[in-house]
Amino acid sequence: MQATKELTIPSTGLLDRTRQSQATTVVHVGGARSSKSYSLAQYFISLLLGGKNLVLGVTRKTGPALKMSVVELLVKLLKEYRCYDETKHYKSAPMNYRYGSNVLWMFSMDEAEKLKSTSFNYIWMEEANEFDYEDYTVLKLRLSEPSKGRRNQIFLSLNPIDEANWIPQRLLKETDVEVIHSTYKDNPFLSSEYKKLLEDLINQDENYYRVYTLGEWGKLENLVYRNWQQVEAVPGNRQAMVYGLDFGLINPSTLIKVTLAENQIYLNECFYRPGMTNKDIIEALTHEERGDIYADPSALQMIEEIRRAGYNCIPAQKDVAMGINLCKRQKLNIAKASSNIIKEIRGYQHKKDAKGYLLDEPVKFNDHAMDAMRYGVYGLVERYGLLWQGDRKPLMTRPKWA
């Protein structure tokens, strides 16, 4: 199989900056859609296709997040380069793809134990702020595969959401660490619609503008939700279940399963993907358990199409403040595999007015899972007539405002 197609695939300047990096640790930090992940994927594929006797590693904190993001991107690019051979793709965890004398391992940190005796030339930690410093140290110690002519390296990619995170507070103060900064302006293929969305953040929230538009370190303050924790799974004694659905095209469409078990809310991410048409969403629903679906009330035509496909799809409650208030009164248990819910809730913040006072509404950006969660939680209360708080038993039937 030939790899010459690689040279004809458009790339960004970040790919060249990555190739030229000399430090052992290279941190790609930047704003939304700055092409840092895409460029690193291109770089690792170029190593896979053009290197000799290389062992490459790509990782995310959890397996489902890995499969839905990095693995999907790498396979997509290999197919575009006409270098993908399914017989070379070992899909059981930990996954790997072999090309000539090179191998690309794709694994999550809960699978890292299976690679205990494996050493690497290059490692990429995607969404690096999901990891902790211990994870980074363990991975860096695996950069022990013999290499000729070039040092082994570990790459991290992330949005600079929290200046109190271990990366700016500890890692960036160490030696032999290089930072490659990027913004949306480094991505020549970004749509004008999304550029406008990013530039408009200056009118919504200073912190969001700093993080997602300028790619500078922000502060996690004025958080909407603090009442959440990560859990392994939903308990078996389920009391009720519905879905929350947020539509998107440029932005991701998001489906979240909202479960009531032991009088607590449990959240599971079913899909979170951009570019989905309503036909794609309906096809995806065929792989999910049947249940009431509370969907974005501004998309009545799409809701009707889903209803005609045989699903009980219902316009969700429109009142954002009321829905958030209801979610705040719950103990929200989020499945660890639901990486996009966790990423969004960690950075979901209240707006401020021109004088710096907090408003009773969130910043409207990176909130697709938050909207879907709110639709589902309110729908569960509305459908089953319950009002509960934390781990207490239901307090009353149908709320007056439902």
Secondary structure, 3 states (H helix, E strand, C coil): CCCHHHHHCCCCHHHHHHHHCCCCEEEEEECCCCCHHHHHHHHHHHHHHHCCCCEEEEEECCHHHHHHHHHHHHHHHHHHCCCCCHHHEECCCCEEEEECCEEEEEEEHHHHHHHCCCCCCEEEEECHHHCCHHHHHHHHCCCCCCCCCCCCEEEEEECCCCCCCHHHHCHHHCCCEEEEEECHHHCCCCCHHHHHHHHHHHHCCHHHHHHHHCCCCCCCCCECCCCEEEECCCCCCEEEEEEEEECCCCCCEEEEEEEEECCEEEEEEEEEECCCCHHHHHHHHCCCCCCCEEECCCCHHHHHHHHHCCCCEEECCCCHHHHHHHHHCCCEEEECCCHHHHHHHHHCEEEECCCCCEEEEECCCCCHHHHHHHHHHHHHHHHHCCECCCCCCCCECCCCCC
